[in-house]
C-alpha cells in the first residue's frame, strides 16, 4: 500500500452524493501499454505518491454509516500497488494495439469481491523483458467518474515526468457542492424510473459466454465521410453514435415497429448553474435517452438520427440537473433506498444500447516522459449493447470503438459496420 502524506482533509467522512449513488457500483479496469524505454518502477511509484496526495479520496475507503449509507472515509489507508515481471517482450503479447487473448485479466489487480473496505484505486505495474511496461488500473466508480480518472492519470504522468520539480494545483474536491438542493426541493422529472428503479425491476442476466467483445477502428477519413453525410455541423461522437445505432439495429434484425433507445452518458459539470469546475474530482454524470422506432433508425438520414441524439442530450440542462439533485434530497429525507438503473453484468440490453464517450479524456496522450502509450485498452464490457468510443493510439488517429454484442449478432454486425449504405 502506498500512503501519501496526509492532506488537510485527513480523517474526513465524505458522504456519497446522489451523483455517486447513481453510478454503477463496481471497479472499472483500464490498461495503458508503454513500449521500451519506459520509466522505472521507482519513478512510477514516486509520481503516484505525489499525485494521490492531491486526490485523498483515492487513498481512502468506502464505509457505511449507522444508517446504512455509504461514505468515503479519507483515512489514507493507501493505494494498492502490485508489481509483476513477465519473461517475454511486450511485442509478443501486444499485437495491433490489442493484448493477446487470455492475458487481459492478468494485467490489473484482481477485482475485489467486496467493495466496502477495499482500496479504491489499485495499480499493477507489469514490466516486460524488453523494458516495456503495461499499467493496469482499477478504480471504484463511486470514487470517481471517467473524467476524474482521466484528470488524475494526467496528473500522475506529470508527476513522473517532473519528478521532485512536480507542482500541480489541487483539484476541486467539494462533492457536496455538486448536490445542493433548492430551499424547497422540487423534482420535476421522472428520476425514479430514469436514473433509479425498484430493486425488483432488475433485468435477468445470461451467461457471460453469450456476450462477445468487439473492437472496431474508424479512420479519420471514415469520420469525415460520416460528417459529410450528416449535412450539418456535428461532433465526431454524434455522427459515430448515429452510425453504430443504425448498424447495431440492422444486425439485431428487430421488428420495424419496435422502439429502440440509447442511454447516452452526459458530463454535467458544465450544465449545472453555477457550473462545476471541470477539475472537480468525483461523479457528475447523468444520461440522455434518444428513442426512435426501429424503422426510423434504419430509414432516416444520418442527419435525422444525429438530430434525435442532439435533441435528447440538450434536455440534460441546468433545470434537469437541479431536478435530479432535488429528487435525491427528497428521497434521503424520506429514508428511501435508491437503486441505480445501471445494468448488471450479463444483462442483454437489446433492443437498446448504452454508450460512453471517452473521446475527450485523452488517455491516448498520457505521457510518462518517454512518449504516449502504444495502446489504451478499456475493460471487457459485461453488458450486451454497451459500447465505448476512445481516441485511437494509432499514428494516424481516428477512433476506436469497443462494444459488447450478443454472439448471434456478431457476424451480421461485422459485415456491415463499415458500410455507409
N, C-alpha and C positions, 0 to 999 in steps of 0.2 A: 504494500500500500504506500503510495506517495502522498505525503501530507504537506501541503504548502503552509507558509506562515499564516497564522490566524489573521482574519480580516476584522474590520470594525463590526461586522455582523455576526461574529462568532457567538455560538450558543443560541442564536435566534431561532424561533419556530415560525416557519413561513407557511401559512395556510395555503392550500391549493385554491386557485380561483376557479370560477366556472369555466374559463377557457382551458385550464389544466384538466379539469374533470371530464370535459367533452373529448379530450384527446384519447387515442387508443392506449390502453393500459398494458403496454409491452415494451421490451427493449428493442431498439431499432439498430441492426448492424449495418455497417458500411465498410468498404475496403479501399485503400489507396495503395497503389504499387509504384515504387520508385526504382529505376534502373541504377546500376552502379555508375559512379560512386555515390553512395547515399550517406547522410550524416551518421555519426557513431551513435550507439545506444545511449552513451552518456550525454551527448548533446541533445538527443530527443527527450530524455527524461528531465534534464535540467530545464529545457524550454517548456516542458509540460508543467513543471512545478511553478514556473513564473507565470504561465498563462492561467492555470487553475486558481492562483491566488486572486485573480480578478473576477473569477466566477465561482464564489464559495459554495453555491448550491450544488455544483457538480461534484464537490468533495463531501457533500452531506448524504443524508439517508432519508428515504421515505419512512414515516412513522404514522401512528394512529393515535388520536386523542381520546379522551374519556367518552366522547360522544360517537366514537367510531369513524370520525372523519380524518382523512389523510392530511398530513402536512410534511414539509421538507424541514428536517432538523439540520441546521447548519453546525454540525458537531465536528467537522473536519476529520471524519474517520478516514477520508482519503480516496484516491483514485486507484483502482486495481490495475496493475501493470504486469503482464505476463511476457516473458522473453522466450523465444523459440529459435533454434538454429536448425536449418534444413540443409542436408548434404547434396543439394542439386543447384544448378543455376536457375535463376528466375526465368530465363528464356525457355526452359524445359516445361514450365507449368503455366506460363502466361503466353497465350497464343492469340493473335488478332485482337488484343485488348480484353480478352476473357481468360479467366483461370480455367485450367483443365477440369473436367468433370470429376467430382468426388473430393476436391481439395478445398472448396469454398468454406465449408463449415469448420474447418480446422484453422482458419486464419484469424479468428477472433475468439475471445473468451467464451466459454460455454454459457449460454443464456441461463440466468438463474431461474429456478422453478418458483421461487417466492420473491416477490418484488420488495416487500417490506424488509428493511434492514440491509438490502444488497447495495453494493457500490453503484451509484447512479451513472458513473462513467467508467468504462472498462476498456483497456487498451491492450492489444497484443502486438509486440514487435517481432516480426518474422524476418530473420536475417538469412540470406541465401549465400551459397558458396562463392558466387561471383561478386558479392558485396552489395547486391541489391537488397531492398527491404520492402516488405509489404506490411502496412499498418492496418490492423483490424480494429474497428471502433464499434462499441455498442453503448448506447445511451438510452435512458428511460424517457419515454415521450412525455411523462408528467413533469419532468425536469426542464425540458426544452424542446421546441419545435425545430423543424429543419432549418429555418432561417437562423435561429440562435446557434445551432450546432455548426452551421457554416461559418458564422462570425467567430465562434470560438476557435475552430480549426485554423482560420486565417490568423488569429492572434497567436496560436501555438506556433505556426510556421514562422511568424515574425520573431518570436522569442528564440527559436532555434537559429534563425539567420543572424540575429543581432547579438546573441549571447548576453554577456554582462552589460552591454550597452542598451538592452531592450527597455523601451519606455512605451507604454500604451495607456490611453485613457480607460478608466473603468467603464464597463457597460452600464446601461440603466437597469437596475435590479429590483425596482419597486413594483412587485407583482400587484399589490393592492390597487395601484393607480390605474390598472387596466380594467378594473371591475367596480367602478364607483356608481352605485345606483342613483337615480333621481330622488329628490327628497320624498316624493310619493312614487314608489316604483310602479310603472305602468307598462307591462309587457303587451305588445300589440300584435305579435305574430305567433304562429303555432310551433313554438320551440319544443313542446312536449313530444311532437311526432317527427320533427325535422332533425334536431340535434340530440334529442333524448327519446327514450321509449320505455314502455313497460318491460320489465325483465322477462316476461313470458313471450315477448314478441321476437326473440332471437330466432334467426333462420336456422334450420337444420344444417349440419355440416356433412361433407363427404370425405372419403379417404383422400389424403394429400396426393396420392398417385394419380388421381384423375385430373389434377391441375398441373399444367406444363408451363414452364417459364421460357419465354422467347426474348430474343434481343434483335432489334431492327435498327439499322443505321440509315438516317435520312441525310443526304448530302446538302450542301448549301444550294446547289443548283436545283435540287428537288424542291426545297423550301421556296426558292424564288419562283419556280413554276406554280406552286400552290398559291402563293400570294397573288400572282398574276391572274389566276382563275377566280380568286375572291372578288377582284374588281374594285376593291376599296381598301383603304389603309387598315391593316390588321397586324396583330403580333404573330411572331413565329409560333407561339403556343396555341393561339386561337385557330390558325389555319391547320396545324398538325392535328389538333384535337378533332376538328371537323372531319379531316381525312380519316383518322382512325375510327371515329364513331361510325362513319359510313362503312368502312371495310369490316369492322367487327360485326356490325348489324347484318351485313350481307353474309358473312361467314357463318353466322348463327342460324341463318335461314328462318327468320322469325315470321310470324303471321303479320301481314301488312297492316292489319287493324290494331295490332298491339301497340302499347306505348313503351318507349324506352327513355330512360333519363341517365344523366351523368352527374355524379357527385364531384364537384369541382372545388378543390381547396383554394381558399382566398385569404391572403395575408391581410389582417385587419388593422395593422399598425397605423397605416396612413389613412384609414377610412373612419376612424373614430374622431370625435370632436370634443376636446382638442386631440390632435393626432399624437400617438405614442412615438417616442424616438425610435428610429429604425434599429438602434443598437440595443433595444430592450431585449433582455435575455429571459425567456420563459416561453409561454404559449399564448398566441393571439391569432388563431386561425378559425374561420368558420367556413361554410360551404354554400355554394350556389348549386341549383338543380335545374339546368336546362332540360326540358322534357318535350318530346315530339312523338308523333306516331311513326312507326317503322316506315310506312310508305313515304312519309315526308323526308325522313333522314336519307332515304335512298334516292328520292327523285328531285329534291331541292338542289339548287346550285350550291357550290361551296360558299358563296356569299350569303345565301339564305341560312345555312346551318351556322356559319360564323355569327350572323346576326342574332340567332337564338341563344348562342353561348354568351355573346356580349351582353345581351339584354338581361339574362339571368344573373351574370356577375355584377352588373350595375346595381342590382337590387340590394346587394350587400353594402349598404351605405351607413352613415352615422346613425340614422333612425333605426336601422335593423340591429346594428351593434349595441346601441343603448337598450333596445327592447330585450335583447339576449341577456345583457347584464342585469336588467331589472327582473327578468324571469328567474335567474339564478338566485337573486336576493330574496324573492318571494318564496321560492322553493325551500331555501335554507330556513327562513322564518317559520315555515310550516313543518319543518322537520322531514321533508320529502327526501327519499333516496333517488338520486338521478342516475339512470343507466344510459351511457352513451350509445349512439346508434352505430358506432364503429363495428365493422364486421369481424367476426371471429375467424381464426384460421380454418380453412376448409369450407368457407361459405361460397356458394355459387351465386353471383350477382345477376346472371343472365335473367332478363333481357337488359339489365342495367350495367353501368360501369362506374368506376371511381378513378379519379386522376389527380396526381400531384405533379406540379411543375417545379423542377429543381433548376430550371434554366437560369435563374438569377442568383444561384448560390455560389457559383464559381469554384466548385470543388476541383474542377479540372485545372485551376490556376494556383493551387496551394503549393507554393514553392518553399521547400525547406532549406534552400541555399544551394541546391545542386540542380535546380530546374523543376518544372511542373511534373505531376505524376504521369507515368506512361499508361496508367489505367485507373479508372474510378469505377467501382462496382457497387451498386446498391444491393440490398439483400434479396434473396429469393422471395418472391411475392406469394403469400399463402392464401390469397383470396382470388377466385376466378373473376375476371373483369377488372382487376386492379392494375394500374399502369403508372409509370413514372417517366417523365421526359427529363433528360440530363444533357448538358453540353458534352459533345464528344471530345475525347482526348486525342483524336486523330489529327494529323498535321494540318489537314485542310478543313478542320472544324466540322460543322454540321451538328446534328442532334441524334442522340441515341435514345431509343425507346425500349424500356424493359416492361414487359406485360405478362400477365398470367392468363392463360387460355385453357378452356376445357379441352381435354385430349381429343374429343371427337370433332373439334372445330379447328385444330391446328393446321391441318393440311389445306383447308379452304382458305384460311387467313393468309398463310404463307404464299399461296398462289396469286393473291390479289393485292397484297399490302403495298406494292409499289405502283399499282395501276391508277391512272388518273381518269379512267373512263367511268 
